[in-house]
Amino acid sequence: MTSSAQNPSNLDSALAHLADVVDQRRDAFKAGQADPKTSYTALLFSKGDDGILKKIGEEATEAVMAAKDARNANLAPEQQKLLVGEMADLWFHCLIALSQFGLRPEDVITELEHRLGTSGIEEKAARKAASRE
């Protein structure tokens, strides 16, 4: 599998590029220029919030199952490849959801950077406290 030493800016630019394509296809669908019968992305946008969010749930479940299979196979390369494929499906559908709600992967990256160096336990407790206010 890929080394973690890969340049983060490549990841940022790849996600931004994919988000640009998704946004363009969303706009084409809204303008009546993309047919849900011939474009998977248009099909997803045609299903609205509920359909898109349901698809994320399905893809997340498939990613979990692939991860369990990879672990049970002692991280055999073929099982890891399947896991990567399921994660790619999940990430793609998350990009669709971000686009549907007028957001970008850069928004998620900014939030992750904001959380960097903060204990996950502390961060979760702070969110709980803020939601009670």
N, C-alpha and C positions, 0 to 999 in steps of 0.2 A: 504494500500500500504506500501511499504518498508520505513523504517526510514532513514532519511538523515544522521544519525549517523553511518551508515554502514562503515566499514573500507575501505578507498580509495584504499589500496593496493590490496584488493580483486577484486575491479573493474579493476584495472590495470592488474592484473594477468588473470582475465577472458577475457578481451579484447585481451591480448597478446596470450592467449591460442587459442582463436577463430581465430586470425590472423594467427597463426602457422598452424592451420588446413586448412584455406583458401589457404595459400601459398603452402602447401603440395598438395592440390588438383589442384591448378594452375600448379604446376610443373608436376603432373601426367598427366594433360591434354596436356601440351606441349610435354611430352614424348610419347604421344599416349597411355597412360595407363588408361585414364578415358574417357568414352564414353558419349558425350552430350545427347544421347538417354536415358541413365540410371542415369546420375549424373546432378543434377540441377546446381551445381557449375561449372561443365565442360561446360554445356550449356551456362551459362553466359559468361564464358571466350571465348567460340567459337564465340560469337557475337561481340567481340572486343570492342574497346573504345566506339563507338557510341551506341551499344546495352546496355552496362553496364551503361552508363550515362543516357540513356533514361529510364532505369529501376529505377534509383535513382529518376528521376523526377516523375515517376509514384508513387513510394513509398512515396515520400515527399507529394504529393497531397493527397494520402490516409491518411497519418498521420495528415495533416491539417484538412481533413474532420472529422476524428475521434476525434480530439481535439474540433472542433466546436460542434460535437454531444455530447461529454462529458460535455461541458459547458452548452449546451441547456438542458441537463438532470440533471442540478444542481450537476454535478460531481458524479452521481450515480456510485456505485462500478462496475456494469457490463459495463458501458460505459468507465470507467477508465481502466478496463481490456482490452477492445478493443483498446483503445489508446496505452496502453503499447505494445500490440501485433503489432500494426502498427509501433510504434517506433522501436521495435526489428527488424521488416522487413527492415526498413530504415537503421538502424545501420549495419545490415548484408550486405546489398547491398553497403553501404559505405566501409565496409571492403573489399569487392570484388574490388571496384574501387581503393582503396589504394594499394592493391596487384597488380592490373593491371599496376599501375604506379610506382611500385617498392618502395612503401612507407608502413609505419606501423602505427598502432594507437599510438605508442609511439611518433612518429613525431608530431601528432596532440596534444597529451598531453603536449609535450614540448612547442609547440606554445601557448597553453592555459596558461601554467605556466608562460611563458614569458609575456603574456598580463595581468596576475593577478596584480591587483592594479593600472592598467591603465584605465582611463575612456574610455569606448567604443567610445564615441564621439571623444576624442583626438586620439585614436588609428586609427579610420577610417580616420580622417583628415590627419594623418601622412602617411597612405597608399596612399591616393589620391595625396599628395604632392610628394611622392617618385615615383609614376607612371608618373608624369608630367616631372620628371627630365630625 
